[in-house]
Amino acid sequence: MSNTKIWRGNSTFILAAAGSAVGLGNIWKFPYMVGSNGGSAFIIVYLVCILAIGLPVMASEVFVGKYGRKSPINSLKKLAKETNISEYWKFLGILGALAGLLILSYYSVFAGMAFSYIFNLFPSDLENPSAYSSAYFFDLSKSPLVLIFWHSLFLVITCLIVGIGVVKGIGRSVNVLMPILFLFIVLLSIYSASTGDLDATLSFLFSPDFSSLTPAVILSAMGQAFFSLSIGMGAIMAYGAYMPEKQHIGKTVLTIILLDTLVALFAGIAIFPIVFSNSFLVVTAGPGLIFETLPVAFYSLPMGSLFSIIFFILITIAALSSAISLLEPFTAWMEELSKIKRKNIVALMGFFVWFLGIGSIFSFNIWSDYKFMGLNFLELLDYLTNNIMLPLGGLFVAILIGWVLPRKFVRKNIKLKENSFKVFIFFLKYVSTGSIFLVFLYSLT
Ligand code: PHE
C-alpha cells in the first residue's frame, strides 16, 4: 500500500476516530437514555462497559487496521494468512461493512432531521410553545417528502466527503469540523449551566438509584457503549489503516475514549439544566427529548434561539463526522476489489443507503402499522444492527485477538508496554469476551 493513504501527524487520526465516535449516540441518544433509565446508575454501568469492553476492543480494531493497512476485510485476510489461521475471519469485516451501510441508512434520517432543526425557528409570542413544538415534530414525522429531502441532503454531503478521499476528504474535513464541535459543546454547557437548573441536574446525575438497573438496562448500556465508540463494525479498523506508523495505539485509544465520554457527559450538562429549568418538561421524554422537549426549553431562555441554532449545528457536525466513518469500510473494500473509481463507488453505495433510508422514513408515517415481531422497519434495523451485529462484531474481534492469534505475534505488533499488554489481554480474553457473550445470550432469550 502506498503512503498516500496515511494521515500526517498524530492529530488527524485522533480527530477522525473521535469524529466517528462522537455523534448522535452522544448528543441525542445518551442524554435520553440516561433520562429514561434512571440517571446516574445507568451512567456508571455505561462507564464500566466503556472501560472493560470498549477500550480493549477498540485497541484491537486499531491494531488490525494498522497492521493490515487495508480495508477491514482485506486486513483481516492478510492477518489470517500471515498467522496461519482460517481465512473465514474476513467475514467479520464483511459483517461490519454491511452493518455500516445499514446503520447509515437510518442514521442519515435522524441527522437530516437535526439538520432541518437548524432552520426551525419558533415564531415569537407563542401562547403554548409546548403544543407548538409537539405539533411541529408530529407534522415533520408525518411528512415523508420533507424527511426525504433532509435525508438526501445529509447523505449527499457525506458521500461528497468520502468520495473526495481519505486524506483530502475525510482527513481535511475532520480537522475543520471537530474543533468547531468541541468549541460548541463547551459553549452550550456553559450557557446551559448558567441559565438552567444546574442543581437539579447534579442531583439527578450524581445520586444513583441502583434499583433501576434491570438486566435490560444493563444490556442497553452495553449496546450504547458499542454504538457510541463506533466499535464492532470496522469503522475504527478502517481508520486504523490510515494511522501513522509511529503513532502509539494505547495512548491514542485512551484519548479517543476520553473525548467520546467527555462529549457524552457534556451533552448531558448542555441538555438537562435547561430541561429541568422548565417545570413542565421532563427528562424522561425518550427519543423526542431533543426534537420536542429541548426547543421548548430554549424558547423560554435568554438568547434561546441563538443557542438552539448552535445546538443543532453541533449535532449535525457530530453526525456528519460519524456518517463518513460508516461509509468508509465498504468503500475501501470496493476500491480494492474493483477498478471502479472511489467517487463512483461512493455514489453507488450512497444510492443504496438512500433507498434503504426511505424505509426508515416510512416507518414514521405510511408504514407505521407494518410490523414484524412487533417492530417497524426502522426499529427492526436498529435492533438488528445495535443488538446483534455490533455486539457480534465486537465479540469476534475480542475472540480473534484475545484467543486465536498467537500471543507473541500480538505482543510484537501492538507495541504496548509489558504491563499494559498484560492488562489488555486479560480484559480482552476474559472480561470483554465473557461479558459480551453473556449479555448477548441474554438479549437473544
Ligand atoms: N459512534 C457514532 C455515534 O455515537 C455512531 C457510529 C456507530 C458511527 C458505528 C460509526 C460506527 O453516533
Residues whose N, C-alpha, C, O or C-beta is under 5 A from the ligand:
A	BS01	LIG	S20 A21 V22 G23 L24 G25 N26 F227 S228 L229 S230 A235 S322 S325 L326
